[in-house]
């Protein structure tokens, strides 16, 4: 990570996002929330083609450049608080990951709450992974990745795969992950005035649509509560202004203590999932490049 001072282009986008930040504790208007996410959608970048697939009942899109390695696969879980987001809303991010890594990316349309609350997303994540194995991909040639809720889903899927004694993928990539349903991290308070994207006061309203009170500590919903020993190497990206910063820090401490290799990168000034703005400012492109480099390193040495 070489970027130390945020670019003017970054600050322009940050100001726009901050102006739309939800600071209300009112119940979530699902239709409006989802429409807002879709309204920012951009298509796949030039040179990347997408093919819709049925992954044993889970809708997904295989995105790749023409000469992408056919035996390698990144399975990607979009963000959106488990209540929104889609393949379409994340095509810019996932498409650039496919472009900049020269790898196949499978973007997954897992079921959303409140229609399909926990544990539906993790069930779909595991199903998609097992489908990839059935298609001939080797576990050592697969990486799981995701942002925000999708970052938490990535961690939850890895925990579930380990519990089911299935072969684990080469690595996991967590972008600004939501890992703690209790919302108890210090940064929920200390960064609430700094975060341009998420207001701590709004998060319980999102959570209540996804989990019941007695599911808050379920390790598959709150991977911070899980036993983490045996997970594959992880890369975590998070901005130092995020309310979810403490999720990544505490998860890293716990995973490292359990013997898991974790590369936690706290990017200065960055807002929640700045990667989604790839093509608009240099820090987003640099972040995708960093992820691509990590994935290739893990594919080259998956057993280290």
C-alpha positions as CSV (number, residue, x, y, z in Angstrom):
1,X,0.0,0.0,0.0
2,X,1.8,3.1,-1.3
3,X,-0.9,5.8,-1.3
4,X,-0.4,8.0,1.8
5,X,-2.4,11.2,1.0
6,X,-5.8,10.9,-0.6
7,X,-6.2,12.4,-4.0
8,X,-8.4,15.4,-4.9
9,X,-10.6,13.0,-7.0
10,X,-11.1,10.9,-3.9
11,X,-12.2,13.9,-1.8
12,X,-14.7,15.0,-4.5
13,X,-16.4,11.5,-4.4
14,X,-16.2,11.4,-0.6
15,X,-18.0,14.7,-0.3
16,X,-20.8,13.4,-2.6
17,X,-21.1,10.2,-0.5
18,X,-21.1,12.0,2.8
19,X,-23.9,14.3,1.6
20,X,-26.1,11.2,1.2
21,X,-25.2,9.5,4.5
22,X,-28.1,8.1,6.4
23,X,-28.0,9.4,10.0
24,X,-31.6,8.3,10.9
25,X,-32.6,5.6,13.4
26,X,-35.9,5.1,11.6
27,X,-36.8,1.7,10.2
28,X,-35.2,0.9,6.8
29,X,-37.3,1.5,3.7
30,X,-36.2,-1.6,1.8
31,X,-37.4,-0.5,-1.6
32,X,-35.6,2.8,-1.4
33,X,-32.5,1.3,0.1
34,X,-32.2,-1.2,-2.7
35,X,-33.1,1.3,-5.4
36,X,-30.4,3.7,-4.1
37,X,-27.8,0.9,-4.4
38,X,-28.9,0.0,-7.9
39,X,-28.9,3.6,-9.0
40,X,-25.1,3.8,-8.6
41,X,-24.5,0.6,-10.7
42,X,-22.0,0.8,-13.5
43,X,-21.4,-1.9,-16.1
44,X,-18.5,-4.2,-16.6
45,X,-15.4,-2.5,-17.8
46,X,-14.4,-2.8,-21.5
47,X,-12.8,-6.2,-22.2
48,X,-14.6,-8.0,-19.5
49,X,-17.5,-10.3,-20.4
50,X,-20.2,-11.6,-18.1
51,X,-22.0,-14.9,-18.4
52,X,-25.0,-15.8,-16.1
53,X,-24.8,-19.2,-14.5
54,X,-27.0,-21.3,-12.2
55,X,-24.8,-22.5,-9.3
56,X,-27.0,-25.2,-8.0
57,X,-29.9,-22.8,-7.6
58,X,-27.9,-19.7,-6.7
59,X,-27.7,-17.1,-9.5
60,X,-24.2,-15.9,-10.3
61,X,-22.3,-14.2,-13.1
62,X,-18.9,-15.4,-14.4
63,X,-16.9,-12.4,-15.3
64,X,-13.6,-12.6,-17.2
65,X,-11.4,-11.2,-19.9
66,X,-10.9,-13.5,-22.9
67,X,-7.5,-14.9,-21.8
68,X,-8.2,-15.3,-18.1
69,X,-6.8,-18.5,-16.5
70,X,-9.6,-21.0,-16.8
71,X,-8.5,-23.1,-13.8
72,X,-8.5,-20.3,-11.2
73,X,-11.6,-18.7,-9.7
74,X,-12.5,-15.8,-7.3
75,X,-15.9,-16.2,-5.8
76,X,-17.2,-12.7,-4.8
77,X,-20.0,-11.8,-2.4
78,X,-21.4,-8.3,-2.7
79,X,-22.1,-5.9,0.1
80,X,-25.4,-4.2,1.0
81,X,-26.0,-4.9,4.7
82,X,-27.5,-8.3,3.8
83,X,-30.6,-6.5,2.7
84,X,-29.5,-5.0,-0.7
85,X,-26.9,-5.0,-3.4
86,X,-26.7,-7.3,-6.4
87,X,-24.5,-8.6,-9.2
88,X,-25.5,-5.4,-11.1
89,X,-24.6,-3.0,-8.2
90,X,-21.1,-4.4,-8.0
91,X,-20.2,-5.0,-11.6
92,X,-17.7,-2.1,-11.7
93,X,-15.9,-3.5,-8.7
94,X,-16.0,-7.2,-9.6
95,X,-15.3,-6.4,-13.3
96,X,-12.2,-4.5,-12.5
97,X,-11.1,-7.2,-10.2
98,X,-11.4,-9.6,-13.1
99,X,-9.6,-7.2,-15.4
100,X,-6.8,-6.2,-13.1
101,X,-6.2,-9.8,-11.8
102,X,-6.7,-11.5,-15.2
103,X,-8.7,-14.1,-13.3
104,X,-12.3,-15.4,-13.5
105,X,-14.6,-13.8,-11.0
106,X,-17.9,-15.4,-10.0
107,X,-20.2,-12.7,-8.6
108,X,-22.9,-14.3,-6.4
109,X,-26.5,-13.2,-6.1
110,X,-27.2,-14.7,-2.6
111,X,-30.6,-14.4,-1.0
112,X,-31.3,-11.2,0.9
113,X,-33.2,-10.3,4.1
114,X,-35.8,-9.6,5.2
115,X,-37.3,-12.1,2.8
116,X,-34.5,-14.5,3.5
117,X,-32.8,-13.7,6.8
118,X,-29.8,-15.5,8.4
119,X,-28.6,-18.1,7.6
120,X,-29.8,-18.0,4.0
121,X,-26.8,-16.0,2.7
122,X,-24.2,-18.3,4.2
123,X,-26.1,-21.3,2.9
124,X,-26.0,-19.8,-0.6
125,X,-22.3,-19.0,-0.2
126,X,-21.5,-22.6,0.7
127,X,-23.7,-23.9,-2.1
128,X,-21.8,-21.7,-4.6
129,X,-18.4,-22.9,-3.4
130,X,-19.5,-26.6,-3.6
131,X,-20.8,-26.0,-7.1
132,X,-17.4,-24.6,-8.1
133,X,-15.8,-27.7,-6.8
134,X,-18.3,-29.8,-8.8
135,X,-17.3,-27.9,-11.9
136,X,-13.7,-29.1,-11.6
137,X,-12.1,-26.2,-9.8
138,X,-9.7,-27.3,-7.1
139,X,-10.0,-25.8,-3.6
140,X,-6.4,-24.5,-3.9
141,X,-7.4,-22.6,-7.1
142,X,-10.3,-20.8,-5.5
143,X,-10.3,-17.6,-3.4
144,X,-13.4,-16.2,-1.6
145,X,-13.8,-12.4,-1.5
146,X,-16.4,-9.9,-0.5
147,X,-17.1,-6.4,0.8
148,X,-19.0,-5.1,3.8
149,X,-21.8,-7.7,4.6
150,X,-20.2,-9.7,1.8
151,X,-16.9,-9.5,3.7
152,X,-18.6,-10.9,6.8
153,X,-20.2,-13.5,4.6
154,X,-16.8,-14.5,3.2
155,X,-15.6,-15.1,6.8
156,X,-18.8,-16.9,7.7
157,X,-18.5,-19.1,4.7
158,X,-14.9,-20.1,5.5
159,X,-16.0,-21.0,9.1
160,X,-18.9,-23.1,7.8
161,X,-16.6,-24.9,5.2
162,X,-14.2,-25.7,8.0
163,X,-17.0,-26.9,10.3
164,X,-18.3,-29.2,7.5
165,X,-14.7,-30.4,6.9
166,X,-14.8,-29.4,3.3
167,X,-11.6,-28.5,1.5
168,X,-10.8,-24.9,2.2
169,X,-10.0,-22.3,-0.6
170,X,-6.5,-20.8,-1.0
171,X,-7.4,-17.6,0.8
172,X,-10.1,-15.1,1.7
173,X,-10.3,-11.3,1.0
174,X,-12.4,-9.2,3.3
175,X,-13.1,-5.6,2.2
176,X,-14.4,-3.3,4.9
177,X,-16.1,-6.3,6.5
178,X,-19.0,-6.4,8.9
179,X,-17.9,-9.1,11.3
180,X,-19.8,-8.2,14.6
181,X,-23.5,-8.2,14.8
182,X,-23.3,-6.8,18.3
183,X,-22.0,-3.5,16.9
184,X,-19.8,-3.2,20.0
185,X,-16.5,-2.1,18.4
186,X,-14.9,1.1,19.8
187,X,-14.9,2.7,16.3
188,X,-18.7,2.6,16.2
189,X,-18.4,5.5,18.6
190,X,-15.0,7.0,17.8
191,X,-15.4,7.1,14.0
192,X,-19.1,7.9,13.8
193,X,-18.4,11.5,13.0
194,X,-15.6,10.5,10.5
195,X,-17.3,7.8,8.4
196,X,-18.6,9.3,5.2
197,X,-20.8,6.3,4.4
198,X,-22.3,4.6,7.4
199,X,-23.9,6.0,10.5
200,X,-23.7,3.9,13.6
201,X,-27.2,4.9,14.6
202,X,-28.7,3.3,11.4
203,X,-26.9,-0.1,11.7
204,X,-29.2,-1.7,14.3
205,X,-32.1,-1.0,11.9
206,X,-30.3,-3.0,9.2
207,X,-29.3,-5.7,11.6
208,X,-32.9,-6.3,12.9
209,X,-33.9,-7.2,9.3
210,X,-31.2,-9.9,9.1
211,X,-30.9,-11.6,12.5
212,X,-33.0,-12.1,15.6
213,X,-31.7,-11.1,19.0
214,X,-30.7,-14.6,19.8
215,X,-28.7,-14.9,16.5
216,X,-26.5,-11.9,17.1
217,X,-23.7,-14.1,18.6
218,X,-24.1,-16.9,16.0
219,X,-20.5,-17.3,14.5
220,X,-21.9,-17.6,11.0
221,X,-23.5,-14.2,11.3
222,X,-20.9,-12.7,13.5
223,X,-17.6,-14.3,12.5
224,X,-15.9,-12.4,15.3
225,X,-17.6,-14.9,17.6
226,X,-16.2,-17.9,15.8
227,X,-13.3,-20.2,16.5
228,X,-10.9,-19.1,13.8
229,X,-8.1,-21.7,13.9
230,X,-7.5,-23.5,10.6
231,X,-8.8,-20.8,8.3
232,X,-6.7,-20.0,5.2
233,X,-4.6,-16.8,4.8
234,X,-6.7,-13.6,4.8
235,X,-6.3,-10.1,3.4
236,X,-8.4,-7.4,5.0
237,X,-8.8,-3.9,3.7
238,X,-10.4,-1.2,5.8
239,X,-10.4,2.6,5.9
240,X,-9.2,4.3,9.1
241,X,-12.3,6.5,9.2
242,X,-14.8,3.6,9.1
243,X,-17.2,2.8,11.9
244,X,-16.4,-0.9,11.2
245,X,-12.7,-0.4,11.7
246,X,-12.7,-2.2,15.0
247,X,-14.4,-5.2,13.5
248,X,-11.3,-5.8,11.3
249,X,-8.8,-5.0,14.1
250,X,-10.4,-7.4,16.6
251,X,-10.9,-10.1,14.0
252,X,-7.3,-9.8,13.0
253,X,-6.1,-10.1,16.6
254,X,-8.3,-13.2,17.3
255,X,-7.4,-14.9,14.0
256,X,-3.6,-14.2,14.4
257,X,-3.8,-15.6,18.0
258,X,-5.4,-18.7,16.5
259,X,-2.5,-19.2,14.0
260,X,-4.2,-17.7,10.9
261,X,-2.1,-15.6,8.6
262,X,-3.8,-12.2,8.3
263,X,-2.6,-9.2,6.3
264,X,-4.6,-6.3,7.8
265,X,-4.3,-3.1,5.8
266,X,-5.8,0.1,7.3
267,X,-5.9,2.6,4.5
268,X,-5.7,6.3,5.5
269,X,-8.7,8.5,4.9
270,X,-10.6,5.8,3.0
271,X,-14.4,5.4,3.3
272,X,-16.4,2.2,3.4
273,X,-15.6,0.0,0.4
274,X,-13.8,2.7,-1.6
275,X,-13.0,-0.1,-4.0
276,X,-16.4,0.3,-5.6
277,X,-15.3,3.6,-7.1
278,X,-12.5,2.0,-9.1
279,X,-12.0,4.1,-12.2
280,X,-12.9,7.3,-10.4
281,X,-9.9,7.8,-8.2
282,X,-6.4,6.2,-7.9
283,X,-6.8,4.8,-4.4
284,X,-9.6,2.5,-5.6
285,X,-7.5,1.2,-8.5
286,X,-4.5,0.7,-6.2
287,X,-6.7,-1.3,-3.7
288,X,-7.9,-3.6,-6.5
289,X,-4.3,-4.1,-7.7
290,X,-3.3,-4.9,-4.1
291,X,-6.0,-7.6,-3.9
292,X,-5.0,-9.0,-7.2
293,X,-1.4,-9.3,-6.1
294,X,-2.4,-11.0,-2.9
295,X,-4.6,-13.5,-4.7
296,X,-1.9,-14.5,-7.2
297,X,0.6,-14.9,-4.4
298,X,-1.8,-17.3,-2.6
299,X,-2.4,-19.3,-5.8
300,X,1.3,-19.7,-6.2
301,X,1.9,-20.8,-2.6
302,X,-1.5,-22.0,-1.3
303,X,-0.1,-24.3,1.4
304,X,2.2,-21.9,3.1
